[in-house]
Amino acid sequence: MITDLLSATVLIGILASGIRLATPYLYAAIGETFSQKSGVLNLGVEGQMLLGCFAAFYVAFTTGNLWLGLLAALLVGALMGSRWRL
């Protein structure tokens, strides 16, 4: 039973899904690395991602337009990333 879980097929599937699911966080980490090199400290990268995702889902779900959801995610992410606060 445990040998079935340690087969090459299962381990390759777990590795592939781990890389696929970690890609958005890797992109955020690369962007944060560039901003750190320029001297900007941003500790809210994950929060920006989550708020952008929520805005995209909400707008796309209520309007039925995926492009409008993408625009909402871009606007919310840019607003949360700026130094200007409401």
MDTraj code that builds the backbone (N, CA, C; nanometers):
import mdtraj as md
import numpy as np

residues = "MET ILE THR ASP LEU LEU SER ALA THR VAL LEU ILE GLY ILE LEU ALA SER GLY ILE ARG LEU ALA THR PRO TYR LEU TYR ALA ALA ILE GLY GLU THR PHE SER GLN LYS SER GLY VAL LEU ASN LEU GLY VAL GLU GLY GLN MET LEU LEU GLY CYS PHE ALA ALA PHE TYR VAL ALA PHE THR THR GLY ASN LEU TRP LEU GLY LEU LEU ALA ALA LEU LEU VAL GLY ALA LEU MET GLY SER ARG TRP ARG LEU".split()
xyz = np.array([
    [0.0816, -0.1189, 0.0000],
    [0.0000, 0.0000, 0.0000],
    [0.0869, 0.1266, 0.0000],
    [0.1832, 0.1350, 0.0889],
    [0.2704, 0.2522, 0.0916],
    [0.3623, 0.2547, -0.0299],
    [0.3921, 0.1379, -0.0840],
    [0.4779, 0.1337, -0.2026],
    [0.4062, 0.1917, -0.3240],
    [0.2720, 0.1843, -0.3237],
    [0.1969, 0.2461, -0.4336],
    [0.2084, 0.3980, -0.4295],
    [0.2183, 0.4547, -0.3102],
    [0.2305, 0.5999, -0.2972],
    [0.3706, 0.6489, -0.3317],
    [0.4689, 0.5617, -0.3242],
    [0.6061, 0.5996, -0.3539],
    [0.6486, 0.5620, -0.4949],
    [0.5530, 0.5337, -0.5800],
    [0.5883, 0.4993, -0.7171],
    [0.6317, 0.6252, -0.7923],
    [0.7030, 0.6043, -0.9011],
    [0.7556, 0.7174, -0.9781],
    [0.6433, 0.8027, -1.0363],
    [0.5352, 0.7408, -1.0777],
    [0.4240, 0.8156, -1.1369],
    [0.3619, 0.9115, -1.0354],
    [0.3399, 0.8642, -0.9139],
    [0.2796, 0.9484, -0.8112],
    [0.3748, 1.0606, -0.7711],
    [0.5013, 1.0293, -0.7526],
    [0.5972, 1.1318, -0.7123],
    [0.6168, 1.2383, -0.8193],
    [0.6186, 1.1993, -0.9451],
    [0.6295, 1.2971, -1.0540],
    [0.5041, 1.3831, -1.0611],
    [0.3873, 1.3239, -1.0392],
    [0.2629, 1.4011, -1.0376],
    [0.2600, 1.5024, -0.9250],
    [0.3078, 1.4628, -0.8067],
    [0.3129, 1.5554, -0.6932],
    [0.4098, 1.6686, -0.7215],
    [0.5251, 1.6382, -0.7765],
    [0.6228, 1.7413, -0.8097],
    [0.5697, 1.8379, -0.9156],
    [0.5041, 1.7845, -1.0183],
    [0.4494, 1.8694, -1.1245],
    [0.3392, 1.9604, -1.0712],
    [0.2517, 1.9084, -0.9871],
    [0.1446, 1.9926, -0.9334],
    [0.2003, 2.0957, -0.8351],
    [0.3056, 2.0606, -0.7629],
    [0.3678, 2.1583, -0.6729],
    [0.4276, 2.2749, -0.7483],
    [0.4937, 2.2464, -0.8591],
    [0.5509, 2.3545, -0.9410],
    [0.4399, 2.4393, -1.0022],
    [0.3341, 2.3743, -1.0494],
    [0.2232, 2.4472, -1.1115],
    [0.1527, 2.5380, -1.0115],
    [0.1324, 2.4899, -0.8896],
    [0.0616, 2.5694, -0.7902],
    [0.1488, 2.6781, -0.7277],
    [0.2800, 2.6633, -0.7333],
    [0.3701, 2.7618, -0.6736],
    [0.4079, 2.8731, -0.7701],
    [0.3698, 2.8632, -0.8957],
    [0.4109, 2.9617, -0.9961],
    [0.3670, 3.1047, -0.9623],
    [0.2442, 3.1303, -0.9196],
    [0.2096, 3.2702, -0.8860],
    [0.2950, 3.3262, -0.7727],
    [0.3266, 3.2445, -0.6747],
    [0.4098, 3.2916, -0.5645],
    [0.5535, 3.3148, -0.6100],
    [0.5991, 3.2358, -0.7050],
    [0.7328, 3.2585, -0.7600],
    [0.7388, 3.3904, -0.8365],
    [0.6342, 3.4211, -0.9129],
    [0.6298, 3.5497, -0.9831],
    [0.6308, 3.6659, -0.8841],
    [0.5545, 3.6538, -0.7757],
    [0.5519, 3.7599, -0.6747],
    [0.6884, 3.7741, -0.6085],
    [0.7550, 3.6629, -0.5832],
    [0.8872, 3.6684, -0.5214],
    [0.9896, 3.7321, -0.6144],
    [0.9808, 3.7042, -0.7433],
    [1.0728, 3.7662, -0.8394],
    [1.0488, 3.9172, -0.8457],
    [0.9222, 3.9584, -0.8480],
    [0.8913, 4.1012, -0.8483],
    [0.9381, 4.1699, -0.7216],
    [0.9218, 4.1037, -0.6084],
    [0.9685, 4.1608, -0.4822],
    [1.1206, 4.1687, -0.4784],
    [1.1878, 4.0746, -0.5415],
    [1.3336, 4.0787, -0.5484],
    [1.3817, 4.2016, -0.6250],
    [1.3163, 4.2307, -0.7370],
    [1.3534, 4.3506, -0.8133],
    [1.3264, 4.4776, -0.7347],
    [1.2149, 4.4823, -0.6625],
    [1.1869, 4.6034, -0.5854],
    [1.2819, 4.6159, -0.4663],
    [1.3241, 4.5049, -0.4092],
    [1.4226, 4.5104, -0.3006],
    [1.5564, 4.5637, -0.3515],
    [1.5942, 4.5250, -0.4726],
    [1.7196, 4.5746, -0.5305],
    [1.7156, 4.7250, -0.5517],
    [1.5959, 4.7813, -0.5756],
    [1.5852, 4.9251, -0.5965],
    [1.5685, 5.0015, -0.4652],
    [1.5599, 4.9293, -0.3540],
    [1.5530, 4.9955, -0.2244],
    [1.4137, 5.0090, -0.1682],
    [1.3145, 4.9434, -0.2254],
    [1.1773, 4.9528, -0.1774],
    [1.1439, 4.8258, -0.1001],
    [1.0958, 4.8417, 0.0224],
    [1.0568, 4.7277, 0.1042],
    [0.9055, 4.7123, 0.0971],
    [0.8590, 4.6013, 0.0466],
    [0.7162, 4.5766, 0.0331],
    [0.6850, 4.4439, 0.1005],
    [0.6171, 4.4497, 0.2139],
    [0.5855, 4.3283, 0.2882],
    [0.4471, 4.2735, 0.2561],
    [0.3702, 4.3414, 0.1739],
    [0.2332, 4.3013, 0.1486],
    [0.2087, 4.2395, 0.0134],
    [0.3054, 4.1683, -0.0410],
    [0.2914, 4.1126, -0.1759],
    [0.1780, 4.0104, -0.1812],
    [0.1694, 3.9233, -0.0810],
    [0.0648, 3.8216, -0.0820],
    [-0.0732, 3.8842, -0.0659],
    [-0.0809, 3.9892, 0.0148],
    [-0.2084, 4.0589, 0.0310],
    [-0.2530, 4.1270, -0.0967],
    [-0.1595, 4.1841, -0.1704],
    [-0.1922, 4.2450, -0.2988],
    [-0.2444, 4.1402, -0.3951],
    [-0.1799, 4.0247, -0.3953],
    [-0.2246, 3.9169, -0.4834],
    [-0.3650, 3.8700, -0.4463],
    [-0.3905, 3.8522, -0.3162],
    [-0.5215, 3.8036, -0.2721],
    [-0.6320, 3.9049, -0.3002],
    [-0.6064, 4.0328, -0.2766],
    [-0.7086, 4.1339, -0.3047],
    [-0.7352, 4.1468, -0.4545],
    [-0.6305, 4.1366, -0.5361],
    [-0.6491, 4.1379, -0.6805],
    [-0.7297, 4.0187, -0.7282],
    [-0.7019, 3.9012, -0.6718],
    [-0.7778, 3.7807, -0.7091],
    [-0.9232, 3.7934, -0.6678],
    [-0.9474, 3.8449, -0.5479],
    [-1.0848, 3.8618, -0.5033],
    [-1.1603, 3.9596, -0.5920],
    [-1.0964, 4.0710, -0.6251],
    [-1.1613, 4.1702, -0.7111],
    [-1.1898, 4.1113, -0.8489],
    [-1.0956, 4.0361, -0.9043],
    [-1.1158, 3.9759, -1.0362],
    [-1.2312, 3.8776, -1.0334],
    [-1.2363, 3.7933, -0.9310],
    [-1.3445, 3.6962, -0.9225],
    [-1.4794, 3.7646, -0.9063],
    [-1.4855, 3.8633, -0.8163],
    [-1.6124, 3.9295, -0.7903],
    [-1.6651, 4.0020, -0.9138],
    [-1.5785, 4.0762, -0.9807],
    [-1.6223, 4.1520, -1.0983],
    [-1.6577, 4.0578, -1.2128],
    [-1.5759, 3.9559, -1.2349],
    [-1.6055, 3.8614, -1.3435],
    [-1.7313, 3.7818, -1.3145],
    [-1.7558, 3.7486, -1.1886],
    [-1.8749, 3.6716, -1.1525],
    [-2.0021, 3.7548, -1.1647],
    [-1.9945, 3.8814, -1.1219],
    [-2.1147, 3.9647, -1.1263],
    [-2.1458, 4.0161, -1.2661],
    [-2.0418, 4.0443, -1.3457],
    [-2.0667, 4.0987, -1.4795],
    [-2.0645, 3.9917, -1.5883],
    [-1.9956, 3.8806, -1.5647],
    [-1.9824, 3.7770, -1.6667],
    [-1.8769, 3.8092, -1.7710],
    [-1.7971, 3.9117, -1.7486],
    [-1.6948, 3.9550, -1.8434],
    [-1.5565, 3.9305, -1.7829],
    [-1.4789, 3.8404, -1.8437],
    [-1.3469, 3.8072, -1.7905],
    [-1.2481, 3.9225, -1.8058],
    [-1.2586, 3.9975, -1.9143],
    [-1.1663, 4.1093, -1.9358],
    [-1.1894, 4.2201, -1.8336],
    [-1.3135, 4.2411, -1.7966],
    [-1.3433, 4.3399, -1.6937],
    [-1.2906, 4.2934, -1.5583],
    [-1.2956, 4.1627, -1.5325],
    [-1.2374, 4.1081, -1.4103],
    [-1.0874, 4.1259, -1.4064],
    [-1.0218, 4.1059, -1.5199],
    [-0.8773, 4.1268, -1.5271],
    [-0.8420, 4.2735, -1.5027],
    [-0.9203, 4.3635, -1.5607],
    [-0.8981, 4.5061, -1.5384],
    [-0.9162, 4.5426, -1.3914],
    [-1.0168, 4.4845, -1.3269],
    [-1.0383, 4.5104, -1.1839],
    [-0.9207, 4.4601, -1.1014],
    [-0.8674, 4.3432, -1.1359],
    [-0.7516, 4.2898, -1.0630],
    [-0.6310, 4.3806, -1.0799],
    [-0.6094, 4.4296, -1.2007],
    [-0.4963, 4.5195, -1.2246],
    [-0.5115, 4.6493, -1.1458],
    [-0.6318, 4.7041, -1.1443],
    [-0.6537, 4.8299, -1.0727],
    [-0.6385, 4.8128, -0.9220],
    [-0.6955, 4.7067, -0.8674],
    [-0.6858, 4.6843, -0.7231],
    [-0.5417, 4.6542, -0.6836],
    [-0.4711, 4.5735, -0.7622],
    [-0.3311, 4.5448, -0.7327],
    [-0.2446, 4.6693, -0.7395],
    [-0.2695, 4.7544, -0.8381],
    [-0.1933, 4.8785, -0.8496],
    [-0.2256, 4.9736, -0.7344],
    [-0.3519, 4.9803, -0.6946],
    [-0.3905, 5.0667, -0.5837],
    [-0.3283, 5.0184, -0.4535],
    [-0.3292, 4.8882, -0.4311],
    [-0.2720, 4.8350, -0.3085],
    [-0.1182, 4.8436, -0.3090],
    [-0.0582, 4.8437, -0.4248],
    [0.0861, 4.8548, -0.4340],
    [0.1381, 4.9964, -0.4268],
    [0.0495, 5.0927, -0.4479],
    [0.0943, 5.2329, -0.4436],
    [0.1090, 5.2786, -0.2989],
    [0.1780, 5.3867, -0.2815],
    [0.1963, 5.4409, -0.1468],
    [0.0764, 5.5248, -0.1042],
    [-0.0079, 5.5619, -0.1976],
    [-0.1242, 5.6436, -0.1675],
    [-0.2329, 5.5542, -0.1088],
    [-0.2869, 5.5927, 0.0039],
    [-0.3935, 5.5168, 0.0706],
    [-0.5160, 5.6041, 0.0844],
    [-0.6306, 5.5392, 0.0892],
    [-0.7567, 5.6125, 0.1051],
    [-0.7743, 5.6631, 0.2460],
])
top = md.Topology()
chain = top.add_chain()
for i, resn in enumerate(residues, 1):
    res = top.add_residue(resn, chain, resSeq=i)
    for name in ("N", "CA", "C"):
        top.add_atom(name, md.element.get_by_symbol(name[0]), res)
traj = md.Trajectory(xyz[None], top)
